[in-house]
Amino acid sequence: MFFKVLVFALVAVASAQHGHQATSYASSNSYNNHVSHDYHHAAPALLKVAAPIATYHAPIVHHAPVVHHVAPVVHHVAPVVQHVAPVLLKSVHHEPEHYGHPKYQFKYGVHDTHTHDIKEQEESRDGDVVKGYYSLLQPDGRTRIVHYTADKHSGFQAQVEYKGHAAHPEVVHKAILAPVYHH
């Protein structure tokens, strides 16, 4: 792109040095008989070139003349029509939603001696009453057992008990010797 611009500039300068003048082919237009004769000619310039330049004498293209014509403003506005459709009001009667009686029972357990993940749970529901228990082996070695009930009158109630004795393992500190490198 730079090369094209450079060649165009050199051609324009060479044309101006050899006495060629740019002409415009737009002498009039049909826009309300407005005529604009704004011609722009290239100014002579000095150019020193080390090698001979092949010249091409093409006419310099000018933009079309600027026309100062503005379209008329229309002051007519269409009338606003306000038709309102009649609204039909209906009395809507909603039936109360009926739910089935909630009832379920489940039980699951995990017994992984490698990770010491030992737990189980059992729960049942009949209507608004939920009963169940869960147990798990804690890190200190005790088993925690929780029995619970829930209903809409007394809310959630839980009884917690522990079985076994808490045993905390002794912490053994080992000295780690770093290898010694000799240079």
N, CA and C atoms as an extended XYZ file, in Angstrom:
549
Properties=species:S:1:pos:R:3:atomname:S:1:resname:S:1:resid:I:1 pbc="F F F"
N         0.829       -1.188        0.000 N   MET     1
C         0.000        0.000        0.000 CA  MET     1
C         0.874        1.252        0.000 C   MET     1
N         1.957        1.240        0.782 N   PHE     2
C         2.858        2.384        0.826 CA  PHE     2
C         3.472        2.630       -0.546 C   PHE     2
N         3.812        1.536       -1.238 N   PHE     3
C         4.427        1.665       -2.557 CA  PHE     3
C         3.465        2.326       -3.536 C   PHE     3
N         2.161        1.959       -3.476 N   LYS     4
C         1.170        2.559       -4.364 CA  LYS     4
C         1.030        4.060       -4.088 C   LYS     4
N         1.019        4.444       -2.852 N   VAL     5
C         0.906        5.857       -2.497 CA  VAL     5
C         2.139        6.609       -2.972 C   VAL     5
N         3.313        6.014       -2.826 N   LEU     6
C         4.553        6.652       -3.264 CA  LEU     6
C         4.554        6.852       -4.771 C   LEU     6
N         4.138        5.834       -5.537 N   VAL     7
C         4.087        5.951       -6.990 CA  VAL     7
C         3.080        7.031       -7.395 C   VAL     7
N         1.921        7.067       -6.776 N   PHE     8
C         0.908        8.074       -7.097 CA  PHE     8
C         1.453        9.482       -6.833 C   PHE     8
N         2.155        9.661       -5.727 N   ALA     9
C         2.714       10.973       -5.395 CA  ALA     9
C         3.778       11.373       -6.405 C   ALA     9
N         4.613       10.435       -6.817 N   LEU    10
C         5.650       10.750       -7.799 CA  LEU    10
C         5.036       11.121       -9.141 C   LEU    10
N         3.984       10.423       -9.547 N   VAL    11
C         3.314       10.732      -10.806 CA  VAL    11
C         2.689       12.128      -10.738 C   VAL    11
N         2.074       12.460       -9.630 N   ALA    12
C         1.449       13.774       -9.486 CA  ALA    12
C         2.487       14.880       -9.539 C   ALA    12
N         3.606       14.689       -8.897 N   VAL    13
C         4.659       15.700       -8.892 CA  VAL    13
C         5.256       15.839      -10.292 C   VAL    13
N         5.463       14.694      -10.962 N   ALA    14
C         6.038       14.744      -12.311 CA  ALA    14
C         5.086       15.438      -13.278 C   ALA    14
N         3.804       15.200      -13.151 N   SER    15
C         2.820       15.854      -14.018 CA  SER    15
C         2.805       17.348      -13.769 C   SER    15
N         2.932       17.770      -12.552 N   ALA    16
C         2.926       19.191      -12.220 CA  ALA    16
C         4.180       19.871      -12.740 C   ALA    16
N         5.330       19.179      -12.749 N   GLN    17
C         6.574       19.777      -13.225 CA  GLN    17
C         6.567       19.931      -14.741 C   GLN    17
N         5.843       19.090      -15.475 N   HIS    18
C         5.849       19.127      -16.931 CA  HIS    18
C         4.732       20.012      -17.473 C   HIS    18
N         4.075       20.765      -16.644 N   GLY    19
C         3.099       21.736      -17.102 CA  GLY    19
C         1.722       21.168      -17.344 C   GLY    19
N         1.461       19.968      -16.952 N   HIS    20
C         0.137       19.394      -17.135 CA  HIS    20
C        -0.753       19.870      -16.005 C   HIS    20
N        -1.937       20.247      -16.354 N   GLN    21
C        -2.871       20.706      -15.340 CA  GLN    21
C        -3.997       19.713      -15.208 C   GLN    21
N        -4.475       19.552      -14.004 N   ALA    22
C        -5.591       18.644      -13.766 CA  ALA    22
C        -6.875       19.333      -14.153 C   ALA    22
N        -7.751       18.586      -14.741 N   THR    23
C        -9.043       19.148      -15.111 CA  THR    23
C       -10.133       18.377      -14.437 C   THR    23
N       -11.275       18.993      -14.329 N   SER    24
C       -12.428       18.344      -13.735 CA  SER    24
C       -13.454       18.123      -14.823 C   SER    24
N       -14.068       16.972      -14.836 N   TYR    25
C       -15.066       16.646      -15.843 CA  TYR    25
C       -16.479       16.963      -15.378 C   TYR    25
N       -16.624       17.445      -14.159 N   ALA    26
C       -17.947       17.788      -13.645 CA  ALA    26
C       -18.138       19.286      -13.809 C   ALA    26
N       -18.939       19.679      -14.818 N   SER    27
C       -19.138       21.103      -15.030 CA  SER    27
C       -20.471       21.574      -14.510 C   SER    27
N       -21.443       20.695      -14.441 N   SER    28
C       -22.725       21.080      -13.872 CA  SER    28
C       -23.418       19.826      -13.387 C   SER    28
N       -24.475       20.035      -12.629 N   ASN    29
C       -25.240       18.886      -12.162 CA  ASN    29
C       -26.707       19.241      -12.187 C   ASN    29
N       -27.545       18.298      -11.900 N   SER    30
C       -28.986       18.516      -12.013 CA  SER    30
C       -29.641       18.787      -10.671 C   SER    30
N       -28.898       19.054       -9.641 N   TYR    31
C       -29.474       19.296       -8.326 CA  TYR    31
C       -29.849       20.780       -8.220 C   TYR    31
N       -31.036       21.107       -8.641 N   ASN    32
C       -31.573       22.474       -8.557 CA  ASN    32
C       -30.672       23.490       -9.251 C   ASN    32
N       -30.013       23.077      -10.322 N   ASN    33
C       -29.144       23.930      -11.132 CA  ASN    33
C       -28.059       24.625      -10.309 C   ASN    33
N       -27.627       24.006       -9.263 N   HIS    34
C       -26.507       24.544       -8.493 CA  HIS    34
C       -25.230       24.049       -9.147 C   HIS    34
N       -24.321       24.933       -9.385 N   VAL    35
C       -23.071       24.560      -10.026 CA  VAL    35
C       -21.949       24.985       -9.104 C   VAL    35
N       -20.987       24.099       -8.951 N   SER    36
C       -19.840       24.418       -8.116 CA  SER    36
C       -18.593       24.168       -8.934 C   SER    36
N       -17.731       25.165       -9.054 N   HIS    37
C       -16.495       25.034       -9.826 CA  HIS    37
C       -15.312       25.189       -8.884 C   HIS    37
N       -15.141       24.209       -8.019 N   ASP    38
C       -13.988       24.238       -7.118 CA  ASP    38
C       -12.938       23.306       -7.693 C   ASP    38
N       -11.922       23.904       -8.341 N   TYR    39
C       -10.852       23.104       -8.923 CA  TYR    39
C        -9.635       23.202       -8.015 C   TYR    39
N        -8.986       22.112       -7.883 N   HIS    40
C        -7.772       22.073       -7.073 CA  HIS    40
C        -6.642       21.633       -7.987 C   HIS    40
N        -5.592       22.419       -8.043 N   HIS    41
C        -4.450       22.095       -8.890 CA  HIS    41
C        -3.279       21.755       -8.003 C   HIS    41
N        -2.457       20.868       -8.501 N   ALA    42
C        -1.278       20.492       -7.744 CA  ALA    42
C        -0.256       21.605       -7.823 C   ALA    42
N         0.342       21.951       -6.735 N   ALA    43
C         1.349       23.002       -6.701 CA  ALA    43
C         2.663       22.423       -7.188 C   ALA    43
N         3.468       23.234       -7.883 N   PRO    44
C         4.761       22.723       -8.334 CA  PRO    44
C         5.636       22.374       -7.143 C   PRO    44
N         6.405       21.315       -7.293 N   ALA    45
C         7.281       20.879       -6.214 CA  ALA    45
C         8.600       20.459       -6.809 C   ALA    45
N         9.648       20.520       -6.023 N   LEU    46
C        10.959       20.092       -6.466 CA  LEU    46
C        11.189       18.678       -5.993 C   LEU    46
N        11.721       17.858       -6.898 N   LEU    47
C        11.963       16.461       -6.552 CA  LEU    47
C        13.311       16.089       -7.115 C   LEU    47
N        14.191       15.644       -6.285 N   LYS    48
C        15.497       15.184       -6.749 CA  LYS    48
C        15.500       13.668       -6.650 C   LYS    48
N        15.755       13.038       -7.797 N   VAL    49
C        15.745       11.579       -7.847 CA  VAL    49
C        17.075       11.138       -8.416 C   VAL    49
N        17.675       10.117       -7.863 N   ALA    50
C        18.973        9.636       -8.315 CA  ALA    50
C        18.863        8.869       -9.625 C   ALA    50
N        17.734        8.193       -9.866 N   ALA    51
C        17.570        7.399      -11.082 CA  ALA    51
C        16.455        8.014      -11.899 C   ALA    51
N        16.442        7.810      -13.218 N   PRO    52
C        15.349        8.356      -14.033 CA  PRO    52
C        14.035        7.687      -13.663 C   PRO    52
N        12.950        8.439      -13.770 N   ILE    53
C        11.628        7.946      -13.391 CA  ILE    53
C        10.786        7.866      -14.644 C   ILE    53
N        10.131        6.721      -14.824 N   ALA    54
C         9.184        6.592      -15.923 CA  ALA    54
C         7.916        7.304      -15.498 C   ALA    54
N         7.417        8.170      -16.344 N   THR    55
C         6.246        8.943      -15.961 CA  THR    55
C         5.026        8.418      -16.683 C   THR    55
N         3.923        8.509      -16.025 N   TYR    56
C         2.634        8.119      -16.584 CA  TYR    56
C         1.711        9.297      -16.415 C   TYR    56
N         1.167        9.812      -17.524 N   HIS    57
C         0.366       11.019      -17.478 CA  HIS    57
C        -1.114       10.674      -17.430 C   HIS    57
N        -1.602       10.305      -16.239 N   ALA    58
C        -3.027       10.021      -16.063 CA  ALA    58
C        -3.672       11.229      -15.412 C   ALA    58
N        -4.911       11.504      -15.746 N   PRO    59
C        -5.569       12.649      -15.112 CA  PRO    59
C        -5.759       12.408      -13.617 C   PRO    59
N        -5.630       13.451      -12.856 N   ILE    60
C        -5.838       13.358      -11.414 CA  ILE    60
C        -7.341       13.416      -11.165 C   ILE    60
N        -7.818       12.496      -10.387 N   VAL    61
C        -9.252       12.382      -10.145 CA  VAL    61
C        -9.630       13.287       -8.992 C   VAL    61
N       -10.641       14.120       -9.230 N   HIS    62
C       -11.166       14.976       -8.173 CA  HIS    62
C       -12.519       14.438       -7.744 C   HIS    62
N       -12.865       14.748       -6.537 N   HIS    63
C       -14.181       14.366       -6.033 CA  HIS    63
C       -15.244       15.254       -6.659 C   HIS    63
N       -16.455       14.756       -6.667 N   ALA    64
C       -17.572       15.527       -7.211 CA  ALA    64
C       -17.761       16.794       -6.383 C   ALA    64
N       -18.282       17.852       -6.999 N   PRO    65
C       -18.462       19.105       -6.262 CA  PRO    65
C       -19.461       18.937       -5.125 C   PRO    65
N       -19.290       19.726       -4.093 N   VAL    66
C       -20.165       19.683       -2.931 CA  VAL    66
C       -21.461       20.410       -3.276 C   VAL    66
N       -22.578       19.771       -3.067 N   VAL    67
C       -23.882       20.353       -3.369 CA  VAL    67
C       -24.525       20.747       -2.059 C   VAL    67
N       -24.984       21.963       -1.969 N   HIS    68
C       -25.616       22.462       -0.757 CA  HIS    68
C       -27.125       22.450       -0.924 C   HIS    68
N       -27.693       21.269       -0.993 N   HIS    69
C       -29.139       21.130       -1.170 CA  HIS    69
C       -29.675       20.326        0.002 C   HIS    69
N       -30.708       20.823        0.622 N   VAL    70
C       -31.308       20.149        1.772 CA  VAL    70
C       -32.737       19.799        1.405 C   VAL    70
N       -33.121       18.568        1.713 N   ALA    71
C       -34.487       18.142        1.425 CA  ALA    71
C       -35.457       18.920        2.305 C   ALA    71
N       -36.639       19.233        1.798 N   PRO    72
C       -37.606       19.984        2.605 CA  PRO    72
C       -38.110       19.150        3.784 C   PRO    72
N       -38.441       19.802        4.866 N   VAL    73
C       -38.951       19.136        6.058 CA  VAL    73
C       -40.462       19.016        5.930 C   VAL    73
N       -40.980       17.831        6.150 N   VAL    74
C       -42.417       17.601        6.048 CA  VAL    74
C       -43.033       17.864        7.411 C   VAL    74
N       -44.037       18.706        7.445 N   HIS    75
C       -44.683       19.041        8.708 CA  HIS    75
C       -46.023       18.352        8.877 C   HIS    75
N       -46.303       17.365        8.093 N   HIS    76
C       -47.578       16.651        8.187 CA  HIS    76
C       -47.390       15.414        9.058 C   HIS    76
N       -48.208       15.285       10.056 N   VAL    77
C       -48.134       14.148       10.970 CA  VAL    77
C       -49.439       13.382       10.868 C   VAL    77
N       -49.314       12.063       10.778 N   ALA    78
C       -50.516       11.235       10.686 CA  ALA    78
C       -51.275       11.290       12.005 C   ALA    78
N       -52.599       11.297       11.957 N   PRO    79
C       -53.376       11.356       13.202 CA  PRO    79
C       -53.226       10.054       14.000 C   PRO    79
N       -53.261       10.191       15.302 N   VAL    80
C       -53.168        9.043       16.187 CA  VAL    80
C       -54.571        8.505       16.406 C   VAL    80
N       -54.728        7.210       16.126 N   VAL    81
C       -56.035        6.585       16.291 CA  VAL    81
C       -56.033        5.844       17.611 C   VAL    81
N       -57.010        6.123       18.433 N   GLN    82
C       -57.079        5.475       19.743 CA  GLN    82
C       -58.334        4.637       19.827 C   GLN    82
N       -58.197        3.367       19.479 N   HIS    83
C       -59.296        2.424       19.627 CA  HIS    83
C       -58.916        1.464       20.738 C   HIS    83
N       -59.813        1.256       21.648 N   VAL    84
C       -59.556        0.358       22.761 CA  VAL    84
C       -60.501       -0.824       22.634 C   VAL    84
N       -59.910       -2.002       22.647 N   ALA    85
C       -60.731       -3.209       22.563 CA  ALA    85
C       -61.412       -3.439       23.901 C   ALA    85
N       -62.620       -3.958       23.886 N   PRO    86
C       -63.304       -4.228       25.163 CA  PRO    86
C       -62.592       -5.331       25.934 C   PRO    86
N       -62.555       -5.195       27.234 N   VAL    87
C       -61.902       -6.164       28.101 CA  VAL    87
C       -62.977       -7.014       28.751 C   VAL    87
N       -62.795       -8.316       28.615 N   LEU    88
C       -63.746       -9.230       29.240 CA  LEU    88
C       -63.170       -9.706       30.560 C   LEU    88
N       -63.883       -9.514       31.629 N   LEU    89
C       -63.435       -9.960       32.938 CA  LEU    89
C       -64.148      -11.253       33.280 C   LEU    89
N       -63.332      -12.232       33.661 N   LYS    90
C       -63.892      -13.521       34.046 CA  LYS    90
C       -63.553      -13.787       35.500 C   LYS    90
N       -64.408      -14.451       36.134 N   SER    91
C       -64.145      -14.890       37.491 CA  SER    91
C       -63.381      -16.212       37.399 C   SER    91
N       -62.171      -16.229       37.951 N   VAL    92
C       -61.330      -17.418       37.889 CA  VAL    92
C       -61.374      -18.100       39.245 C   VAL    92
N       -61.700      -19.370       39.222 N   HIS    93
C       -61.779      -20.148       40.456 CA  HIS    93
C       -60.652      -21.173       40.444 C   HIS    93
N       -59.778      -21.071       41.441 N   HIS    94
C       -58.670      -22.007       41.539 CA  HIS    94
C       -59.017      -23.099       42.544 C   HIS    94
N       -58.806      -24.301       42.107 N   GLU    95
C       -58.971      -25.430       43.019 CA  GLU    95
C       -57.709      -25.535       43.875 C   GLU    95
N       -57.846      -25.833       45.145 N   PRO    96
C       -56.647      -26.025       45.964 CA  PRO    96
C       -55.877      -27.247       45.468 C   PRO    96
N       -54.548      -27.134       45.515 N   GLU    97
C       -53.726      -28.240       45.054 CA  GLU    97
C       -53.781      -29.363       46.082 C   GLU    97
N       -53.888      -30.546       45.575 N   HIS    98
C       -53.929      -31.717       46.446 CA  HIS    98
C       -52.617      -32.470       46.294 C   HIS    98
N       -51.991      -32.713       47.424 N   TYR    99
C       -50.736      -33.447       47.443 CA  TYR    99
C       -50.997      -34.831       47.998 C   TYR    99
N       -50.205      -35.751       47.495 N   GLY   100
C       -50.305      -37.106       48.035 CA  GLY   100
C       -49.702      -37.167       49.434 C   GLY   100
N       -50.029      -38.186       50.175 N   HIS   101
C       -49.522      -38.360       51.535 CA  HIS   101
C       -48.036      -38.720       51.452 C   HIS   101
N       -47.123      -37.872       52.021 N   PRO   102
C       -45.694      -38.182       51.941 CA  PRO   102
C       -45.342      -39.353       52.852 C   PRO   102
N       -44.724      -40.352       52.243 N   LYS   103
C       -44.319      -41.521       53.027 CA  LYS   103
C       -43.107      -42.147       52.346 C   LYS   103
N       -42.005      -42.307       53.111 N   TYR   104
C       -40.816      -42.978       52.579 CA  TYR   104
C       -40.033      -43.590       53.727 C   TYR   104
N       -39.039      -44.420       53.346 N   GLN   105
C       -38.137      -45.028       54.310 CA  GLN   105
C       -36.854      -45.388       53.562 C   GLN   105
N       -35.696      -45.082       54.162 N   PHE   106
C       -34.428      -45.455       53.525 CA  PHE   106
C       -33.397      -45.791       54.588 C   PHE   106
N       -32.337      -46.486       54.135 N   LYS   107
C       -31.223      -46.859       55.006 CA  LYS   107
C       -29.992      -47.023       54.128 C   LYS   107
N       -28.852      -46.522       54.593 N   TYR   108
C       -27.602      -46.729       53.878 CA  TYR   108
C       -26.468      -46.782       54.882 C   TYR   108
N       -25.318      -47.262       54.444 N   GLY   109
C       -24.148      -47.324       55.313 CA  GLY   109
C       -22.872      -47.445       54.503 C   GLY   109
N       -21.760      -47.015       55.103 N   VAL   110
C       -20.428      -47.102       54.508 CA  VAL   110
C       -19.517      -47.710       55.564 C   VAL   110
N       -18.680      -48.675       55.143 N   HIS   111
C       -17.729      -49.283       56.071 CA  HIS   111
C       -16.404      -49.460       55.329 C   HIS   111
N       -15.596      -48.412       55.324 N   ASP   112
C       -14.311      -48.415       54.628 CA  ASP   112
C       -13.215      -48.354       55.681 C   ASP   112
N       -12.567      -49.498       55.963 N   THR   113
C       -11.540      -49.549       57.011 CA  THR   113
C       -10.242      -48.887       56.566 C   THR   113
N       -10.006      -48.793       55.261 N   HIS   114
C        -8.779      -48.153       54.774 CA  HIS   114
C        -8.783      -46.648       55.078 C   HIS   114
N        -9.903      -45.973       54.845 N   THR   115
C        -9.997      -44.530       55.108 CA  THR   115
C       -10.644      -44.230       56.451 C   THR   115
N       -11.076      -45.237       57.160 N   HIS   116
C       -11.768      -45.097       58.447 CA  HIS   116
C       -13.073      -44.324       58.292 C   HIS   116
N       -13.699      -44.442       57.124 N   ASP   117
C       -15.006      -43.832       56.888 CA  ASP   117
C       -16.061      -44.885       57.202 C   ASP   117
N       -16.570      -44.816       58.418 N   ILE   118
C       -17.558      -45.783       58.885 CA  ILE   118
C       -18.757      -45.000       59.388 C   ILE   118
N       -19.904      -45.158       58.692 N   LYS   119
C       -21.107      -44.410       59.063 CA  LYS   119
C       -22.327      -45.131       58.520 C   LYS   119
N       -23.482      -44.783       59.088 N   GLU   120
C       -24.751      -45.319       58.596 CA  GLU   120
C       -25.876      -44.367       58.966 C   GLU   120
N       -26.991      -44.460       58.226 N   GLN   121
C       -28.151      -43.626       58.500 CA  GLN   121
C       -29.397      -44.404       58.129 C   GLN   121
N       -30.463      -44.141       58.888 N   GLU   122
C       -31.777      -44.705       58.600 CA  GLU   122
C       -32.802      -43.632       58.919 C   GLU   122
N       -33.818      -43.473       58.023 N   GLU   123
C       -34.832      -42.450       58.220 CA  GLU   123
C       -36.144      -42.931       57.631 C   GLU   123
N       -37.250      -42.477       58.259 N   SER   124
C       -38.586      -42.778       57.734 CA  SER   124
C       -39.468      -41.553       57.925 C   SER   124
N       -40.446      -41.429       57.021 N   ARG   125
C       -41.393      -40.322       57.108 CA  ARG   125
C       -42.778      -40.858       56.837 C   ARG   125
N       -43.715      -40.369       57.651 N   ASP   126
C       -45.125      -40.711       57.459 CA  ASP   126
C       -45.918      -39.426       57.703 C   ASP   126
N       -46.341      -38.768       56.622 N   GLY   127
C       -47.043      -37.478       56.759 CA  GLY   127
C       -46.069      -36.395       57.156 C   GLY   127
N       -46.373      -35.702       58.261 N   ASP   128
C       -45.512      -34.621       58.743 CA  ASP   128
C       -44.526      -35.085       59.806 C   ASP   128
N       -44.420      -36.367       60.077 N   VAL   129
C       -43.546      -36.880       61.125 CA  VAL   129
C       -42.346      -37.590       60.481 C   VAL   129
N       -41.147      -37.145       60.874 N   VAL   130
C       -39.898      -37.743       60.388 CA  VAL   130
C       -39.159      -38.300       61.595 C   VAL   130
N       -38.667      -39.551       61.484 N   LYS   131
C       -37.890      -40.194       62.554 CA  LYS   131
C       -36.665      -40.834       61.921 C   LYS   131
N       -35.557      -40.863       62.678 N   GLY   132
C       -34.371      -41.511       62.153 CA  GLY   132
C       -33.206      -41.430       63.098 C   GLY   132
N       -32.079      -41.975       62.613 N   TYR   133
C       -30.835      -41.896       63.362 CA  TYR   133
C       -29.684      -41.943       62.368 C   TYR   133
N       -28.521      -41.488       62.826 N   TYR   134
C       -27.290      -41.693       62.071 CA  TYR   134
C       -26.172      -41.921       63.062 C   TYR   134
N       -25.126      -42.613       62.607 N   SER   135
C       -23.950      -42.861       63.435 CA  SER   135
C       -22.712      -42.742       62.564 C   SER   135
N       -21.611      -42.346       63.202 N   LEU   136
C       -20.345      -42.241       62.481 CA  LEU   136
C       -19.187      -42.419       63.429 C   LEU   136
N       -18.079      -42.936       62.887 N   LEU   137
C       -16.854      -43.115       63.657 CA  LEU   137
C       -16.075      -41.819       63.579 C   LEU   137
N       -15.810      -41.205       64.728 N   GLN   138
C       -15.103      -39.935       64.793 CA  GLN   138
C       -13.590      -40.159       64.769 C   GLN   138
N       -12.802      -39.138       64.469 N   PRO   139
C       -11.344      -39.304       64.416 CA  PRO   139
C       -10.714      -39.723       65.744 C   PRO   139
N       -11.373      -39.427       66.881 N   ASP   140
C       -10.788      -39.813       68.173 CA  ASP   140
C       -11.106      -41.261       68.547 C   ASP   140
N       -11.829      -41.988       67.684 N   GLY   141
C       -12.109      -43.397       67.926 CA  GLY   141
C       -13.491      -43.665       68.506 C   GLY   141
N       -14.228      -42.669       68.934 N   ARG   142
C       -15.564      -42.869       69.481 CA  ARG   142
C       -16.583      -42.925       68.346 C   ARG   142
N       -17.725      -43.549       68.622 N   THR   143
C       -18.827      -43.583       67.677 CA  THR   143
C       -19.903      -42.635       68.178 C   THR   143
N       -20.316      -41.725       67.329 N   ARG   144
C       -21.389      -40.789       67.680 CA  ARG   144
C       -22.682      -41.314       67.068 C   ARG   144
N       -23.730      -41.395       67.899 N   ILE   145
C       -25.043      -41.855       67.451 CA  ILE   145
C       -26.049      -40.758       67.766 C   ILE   145
N       -26.831      -40.361       66.740 N   VAL   146
C       -27.818      -39.303       66.912 CA  VAL   146
C       -29.175      -39.857       66.504 C   VAL   146
N       -30.131      -39.843       67.438 N   HIS   147
C       -31.528      -40.208       67.161 CA  HIS   147
C       -32.304      -38.900       67.052 C   HIS   147
N       -33.151      -38.774       66.029 N   TYR   148
C       -33.872      -37.509       65.837 CA  TYR   148
C       -35.306      -37.770       65.405 C   TYR   148
N       -36.137      -36.776       65.718 N   THR   149
C       -37.533      -36.749       65.270 CA  THR   149
C       -37.854      -35.312       64.868 C   THR   149
N       -38.824      -35.181       63.980 N   ALA   150
C       -39.267      -33.850       63.570 CA  ALA   150
C       -40.740      -33.933       63.211 C   ALA   150
N       -41.519      -32.952       63.684 N   ASP   151
C       -42.927      -32.834       63.298 CA  ASP   151
C       -43.319      -31.368       63.405 C   ASP   151
N       -44.533      -31.045       62.944 N   LYS   152
C       -44.918      -29.636       62.919 CA  LYS   152
C       -45.267      -29.077       64.293 C   LYS   152
N       -45.446      -29.916       65.300 N   HIS   153
C       -45.785      -29.428       66.643 CA  HIS   153
C       -44.553      -29.134       67.481 C   HIS   153
N       -43.562      -30.036       67.498 N   SER   154
C       -42.403      -29.848       68.375 CA  SER   154
C       -41.122      -29.517       67.610 C   SER   154
N       -41.142      -29.486       66.273 N   GLY   155
C       -39.945      -29.143       65.508 CA  GLY   155
C       -38.944      -30.289       65.505 C   GLY   155
N       -37.669      -29.950       65.332 N   PHE   156
C       -36.599      -30.941       65.270 CA  PHE   156
C       -36.062      -31.199       66.677 C   PHE   156
N       -36.016      -32.461       67.067 N   GLN   157
C       -35.497      -32.875       68.380 CA  GLN   157
C       -34.436      -33.939       68.147 C   GLN   157
N       -33.279      -33.833       68.818 N   ALA   158
C       -32.192      -34.796       68.643 CA  ALA   158
C       -31.607      -35.187       69.996 C   ALA   158
N       -31.255      -36.472       70.132 N   GLN   159
C       -30.551      -36.983       71.303 CA  GLN   159
C       -29.222      -37.563       70.802 C   GLN   159
N       -28.136      -37.073       71.362 N   VAL   160
C       -26.791      -37.465       70.922 CA  VAL   160
C       -26.152      -38.316       72.009 C   VAL   160
N       -25.512      -39.437       71.598 N   GLU   161
C       -24.776      -40.279       72.556 CA  GLU   161
C       -23.467      -40.720       71.915 C   GLU   161
N       -22.486      -41.033       72.766 N   TYR   162
C       -21.174      -41.473       72.294 CA  TYR   162
C       -20.882      -42.840       72.876 C   TYR   162
N       -20.279      -43.719       72.072 N   LYS   163
C       -19.847      -45.041       72.534 CA  LYS   163
C       -18.355      -45.157       72.309 C   LYS   163
N       -17.691      -45.781       73.246 N   GLY   164
C       -16.247      -45.958       73.146 CA  GLY   164
C       -15.511      -44.893       73.917 C   GLY   164
N       -14.192      -45.010       73.920 N   HIS   165
C       -13.330      -44.064       74.627 CA  HIS   165
C       -12.497      -43.283       73.617 C   HIS   165
N       -12.330      -42.010       73.893 N   ALA   166
C       -11.526      -41.167       72.997 CA  ALA   166
C       -10.060      -41.532       73.155 C   ALA   166
N        -9.389      -41.764       72.075 N   ALA   167
C        -7.962      -42.090       72.079 CA  ALA   167
C        -7.285      -41.205       71.040 C   ALA   167
N        -6.338      -40.416       71.524 N   HIS   168
C        -5.591      -39.550       70.622 CA  HIS   168
C        -4.228      -40.183       70.382 C   HIS   168
N        -3.856      -40.374       69.158 N   PRO   169
C        -2.556      -41.011       68.892 CA  PRO   169
C        -1.413      -40.103       69.315 C   PRO   169
N        -0.316      -40.737       69.769 N   GLU   170
C         0.850      -39.971       70.174 CA  GLU   170
C         1.537      -39.420       68.927 C   GLU   170
N         2.032      -38.223       69.083 N   VAL   171
C         2.755      -37.586       67.988 CA  VAL   171
C         4.213      -37.964       68.118 C   VAL   171
N         4.741      -38.567       67.106 N   VAL   172
C         6.139      -38.981       67.114 CA  VAL   172
C         6.908      -38.021       66.207 C   VAL   172
N         7.917      -37.408       66.787 N   HIS   173
C         8.752      -36.485       66.019 CA  HIS   173
C         9.969      -37.245       65.537 C   HIS   173
N        10.172      -37.250       64.239 N   LYS   174
C        11.327      -37.929       63.660 CA  LYS   174
C        12.274      -36.878       63.116 C   LYS   174
N        13.537      -37.093       63.355 N   ALA   175
C        14.544      -36.199       62.812 CA  ALA   175
C        14.882      -36.672       61.409 C   ALA   175
N        14.827      -35.774       60.481 N   ILE   176
C        15.166      -36.095       59.102 CA  ILE   176
C        16.508      -35.448       58.802 C   ILE   176
N        17.445      -36.263       58.433 N   LEU   177
C        18.771      -35.754       58.141 CA  LEU   177
C        18.863      -35.440       56.652 C   LEU   177
N        19.392      -34.269       56.384 N   ALA   178
C        19.596      -33.864       55.011 CA  ALA   178
C        20.954      -34.393       54.545 C   ALA   178
N        21.030      -34.834       53.305 N   PRO   179
C        22.325      -35.325       52.821 CA  PRO   179
C        23.341      -34.191       52.725 C   PRO   179
N        24.572      -34.526       52.974 N   VAL   180
C        25.657      -33.545       52.941 CA  VAL   180
C        26.403      -33.747       51.630 C   VAL   180
N        26.575      -32.675       50.900 N   TYR   181
C        27.293      -32.731       49.620 CA  TYR   181
C        28.670      -32.121       49.796 C   TYR   181
N        29.675      -32.790       49.247 N   HIS   182
C        31.036      -32.274       49.302 CA  HIS   182
C        31.446      -31.841       47.909 C   HIS   182
N        32.115      -30.708       47.858 N   HIS   183
C        32.572      -30.200       46.565 CA  HIS   183
C        33.996      -30.548       46.336 C   HIS   183
